[in-house]
C-alpha cells in the first residue's frame, strides 16, 4: 500500500516535489503557530493551590550553604535518587534550575513558583498542556458552570515519576433484591395542532 502511494509522488518532476514539500512544511508551521496562538490567547483557569506544603521546602534550608553541582549523578536522600521521567533525557536542574532554589524554571529559563508547575510541564508536554488548559485533560474542582477552577499537573502526577499506575475498575452498584421492576408508563400523545391534547393509554 505504501509503495502504491509513492508511485505518483516519484512520478512528479524533482522541482515539483521540492515545491510541494515547501508548501507542506509551511502549512505545518502555520498550523503549529495557530495552535500556539490559540493557547496563548485562551483564558487561564484558576488552579487549585497545593493542599500541603512541600516536605523539604524551602530548598534554601540546605542550598543556601551549598554550591550548586550541575553534574548528572545519583543523588542521596532527601532527594529522589533516580528520575522515572523523560527516559534519561532530563535531570533535576532542567526543572529546578541552577540558582533558583525557591522555585522552578521553564525551558526558556524563566523562573516559576511551585504553584505554577503546570507552566514547567507545558514546556515539554505541549499537547497535554493545551488539552489541560482547554479542559480536555485533568480534573475540574468545581461544577461545570461558572468560573473554571482546575487541579494542576502535580495533583495527579508525581513530577519525578509521572506515569499513573493502572487501577482496577470500580465494582458496579449493588442491586436491591426483592423489588419488582416497575412497568414503564406509556402515554399516547397527540400533536398540539390536533387539538386533542395528551391522552393516557388505558
C-alpha positions as CSV (number, residue, x, y, z in Angstrom):
1,X,0.0,0.0,0.0
2,X,2.8,2.4,0.9
3,X,4.6,1.6,-2.5
4,X,1.5,2.4,-4.4
5,X,1.2,5.7,-2.6
6,X,4.8,6.5,-3.5
7,X,4.4,5.9,-7.3
8,X,2.5,9.2,-8.0
9,X,5.0,11.1,-5.8
10,X,8.1,9.7,-7.6
11,X,6.5,10.3,-11.0
12,X,6.5,14.1,-10.3
13,X,9.4,16.1,-11.5
14,X,12.0,16.9,-8.9
15,X,11.3,20.6,-8.9
16,X,7.6,19.9,-8.3
17,X,8.4,17.6,-5.4
18,X,10.6,20.2,-3.8
19,X,7.9,22.9,-4.2
20,X,5.3,20.6,-2.7
21,X,7.5,19.8,0.3
22,X,8.0,23.5,0.9
23,X,4.2,24.1,0.8
24,X,3.5,21.2,3.2
25,X,6.2,22.3,5.7
26,X,5.0,25.9,5.5
27,X,1.4,24.7,6.2
28,X,2.5,22.6,9.1
29,X,4.5,25.5,10.6
30,X,1.5,27.8,10.2
31,X,-0.9,25.3,11.8
32,X,1.5,24.9,14.7
33,X,1.7,28.7,15.1
34,X,-2.1,29.0,15.0
35,X,-2.4,26.3,17.7
36,X,0.2,28.1,19.9
37,X,-1.6,31.4,19.5
38,X,-5.0,29.9,20.4
39,X,-3.5,28.5,23.6
40,X,-1.8,31.8,24.5
41,X,-5.0,33.7,23.9
42,X,-7.2,31.3,25.8
43,X,-8.2,32.3,29.4
44,X,-6.1,30.7,32.0
45,X,-8.3,28.8,34.5
46,X,-7.9,29.2,38.2
47,X,-5.6,26.5,39.6
48,X,-6.2,24.9,43.0
49,X,-3.1,25.6,45.2
50,X,-1.2,22.8,46.7
51,X,-3.1,21.3,49.6
52,X,0.1,20.7,51.6
53,X,3.4,22.4,51.5
54,X,6.4,20.6,50.0
55,X,8.1,18.4,52.6
56,X,11.6,19.9,52.2
57,X,10.6,23.4,51.1
58,X,12.1,25.9,51.1
59,X,15.2,24.4,49.4
60,X,17.3,27.3,50.8
61,X,17.3,25.5,54.2
62,X,20.3,23.5,52.8
63,X,21.2,25.1,49.5
64,X,22.0,28.5,50.9
65,X,25.1,26.8,52.3
66,X,25.9,24.6,49.3
67,X,27.2,25.4,45.9
68,X,25.1,24.1,43.1
69,X,26.6,21.0,41.5
70,X,25.3,20.5,37.9
71,X,27.0,17.1,37.4
72,X,24.4,14.5,36.4
73,X,24.7,11.9,39.2
74,X,22.8,9.7,41.6
75,X,21.6,11.8,44.4
76,X,21.3,10.9,48.1
77,X,18.3,11.4,50.4
78,X,16.3,13.6,50.8
79,X,16.4,13.9,47.1
80,X,15.0,11.5,44.6
81,X,17.7,9.1,43.6
82,X,16.7,8.5,40.1
83,X,14.1,10.1,37.8
84,X,11.5,7.8,36.2
85,X,10.7,10.7,33.9
86,X,11.9,11.6,30.4
87,X,13.7,8.3,29.6
88,X,17.0,9.7,30.9
89,X,16.8,12.9,28.8
90,X,16.3,15.3,31.7
91,X,17.7,15.8,35.1
92,X,16.9,17.7,38.2
93,X,18.2,21.1,37.0
94,X,16.0,21.0,33.9
95,X,13.0,21.9,36.1
96,X,14.6,23.1,39.3
97,X,17.1,25.5,37.8
98,X,20.6,26.2,39.0
99,X,20.3,29.1,41.4
100,X,16.6,29.4,41.7
101,X,16.2,27.3,44.9
102,X,12.9,29.0,45.8
103,X,11.0,27.5,42.8
104,X,11.2,26.1,39.3
105,X,12.5,27.1,35.9
106,X,10.9,26.7,32.5
107,X,12.6,25.6,29.3
108,X,13.0,29.2,28.4
109,X,14.9,29.9,31.6
110,X,12.1,31.8,33.3
111,X,11.5,31.4,37.0
112,X,8.3,29.8,38.1
113,X,6.9,29.1,41.5
114,X,5.8,25.7,42.6
115,X,2.2,26.8,42.3
116,X,2.9,27.4,38.6
117,X,4.3,23.9,37.9
118,X,1.9,23.4,35.0
119,X,3.9,26.1,33.1
120,X,7.0,24.0,33.5
121,X,5.3,20.8,32.5
122,X,3.9,22.5,29.4
123,X,7.4,23.2,28.1
124,X,7.8,19.6,27.1
125,X,4.2,18.3,27.2
126,X,2.7,21.0,24.9
127,X,-0.3,18.9,23.7
128,X,-1.2,17.7,27.2
129,X,-0.9,21.3,28.4
130,X,-3.2,22.5,25.6
131,X,-5.7,19.9,26.5
132,X,-5.5,20.7,30.2
133,X,-5.9,24.4,29.6
134,X,-9.0,23.9,27.4
135,X,-10.5,21.3,29.8
136,X,-10.0,18.0,27.9
137,X,-7.3,16.7,30.2
138,X,-7.2,16.9,34.0
139,X,-9.9,17.4,36.6
140,X,-12.2,20.3,37.4
141,X,-12.5,21.2,41.1
142,X,-16.0,22.7,40.9
143,X,-19.2,22.4,38.9
144,X,-19.2,22.7,35.1
145,X,-20.8,26.1,35.3
146,X,-19.2,29.4,36.3
147,X,-15.5,30.1,36.6
148,X,-13.3,27.2,35.9
149,X,-11.1,26.0,38.8
150,X,-8.9,23.0,37.9
151,X,-6.2,20.9,39.5
152,X,-2.6,21.3,38.4
153,X,-0.5,18.6,36.9
154,X,1.2,17.6,40.2
155,X,-2.1,17.0,41.9
156,X,-2.4,13.8,39.9
157,X,1.2,13.2,38.6
158,X,4.3,12.8,40.7
159,X,6.7,15.0,38.8
160,X,9.6,12.6,39.4
161,X,7.6,9.6,38.3
162,X,4.6,10.9,36.4
163,X,3.2,7.7,34.9
164,X,0.0,6.7,36.7
165,X,-0.3,3.1,37.9
166,X,-3.1,1.1,36.4
167,X,-6.2,0.8,38.6
168,X,-8.9,-1.8,38.6
169,X,-12.4,-0.5,37.7
170,X,-14.8,0.2,40.5
171,X,-17.4,-2.6,41.0
172,X,-21.0,-2.0,39.7
173,X,-23.5,-0.5,42.1
174,X,-25.4,-3.1,44.1
175,X,-28.9,-4.0,43.1
176,X,-31.6,-4.2,45.8
177,X,-33.1,-7.6,45.9
178,X,-36.9,-8.3,46.3
179,X,-38.0,-5.2,44.5
180,X,-40.2,-5.5,41.4
181,X,-39.2,-3.6,38.4
182,X,-41.9,-1.0,37.7
183,X,-43.6,-1.2,34.3
184,X,-42.9,1.8,32.1
185,X,-45.8,4.3,31.9
186,X,-46.7,4.7,28.3
187,X,-48.6,7.7,27.1
188,X,-50.3,8.3,23.7
189,X,-49.6,11.9,22.8
190,X,-51.2,13.9,20.0
191,X,-49.6,16.9,18.4
192,X,-50.7,20.3,19.8
193,X,-52.2,21.3,16.4
194,X,-54.5,18.3,16.5
195,X,-56.5,19.9,19.4
196,X,-56.9,16.7,21.4
197,X,-54.0,17.3,23.8
198,X,-52.3,14.3,25.6
199,X,-54.3,11.3,26.5
200,X,-53.1,8.4,28.6
201,X,-53.5,5.0,27.2
202,X,-55.6,2.6,29.2
